[in-house]
Amino acid sequence: MKKKLLMAAMILSATALFSFKLADEHLTGYIGDAKCGASDMGSPAARAACVKKCIKGGADAVLIVGDKVYKIANQKDVTKFAGKNVTVDGTVNNDTITVTKITEDKTAKS
C-alpha cells in the first residue's frame, strides 16, 4: 500500500513539474555585458563600444531592462545586438531569459 501511495505521489509531482509553464515575456531594454551590467557608460555610442569590447573579450551578453539584468541562455542569438536597444520575446526562468525573438528598437532614446 505504501509503495502505491509513494508511486502515485511521484507521478503527481512529475505531472505538476512538467505542466509548470515558464513565463513568456516581451521586454524592451538593451544588450549589455555581464562585466559592466547596468552601470552608466555615458553616451549610447560609448556604451555600444564598451559592450562590444567586453563581449569580444569573453564576457557574456545580458539583457538590461531598467535596473534588472537578465542572463541570456542562448548567447549566439544576441551578440550581434551588443550595445543596442532591443525588444526581446522569450521565456524567463528566474533571472535567465531564453530569447525566441529579438529586434533592434530604433525608437528608444538611449
Buried (B, 14 or more C-beta within 10 A) or exposed (E): EEEEEEEEEEEEEEEEEEEEEEEEBEBBBBBBBBBBEBEEBEEBEEBBBBBBBBBEEEBBBBBBBEEEBBBBBEEEBBBEBBBBBBBBBBBBEEEBBBBEEBEBBEEBEE
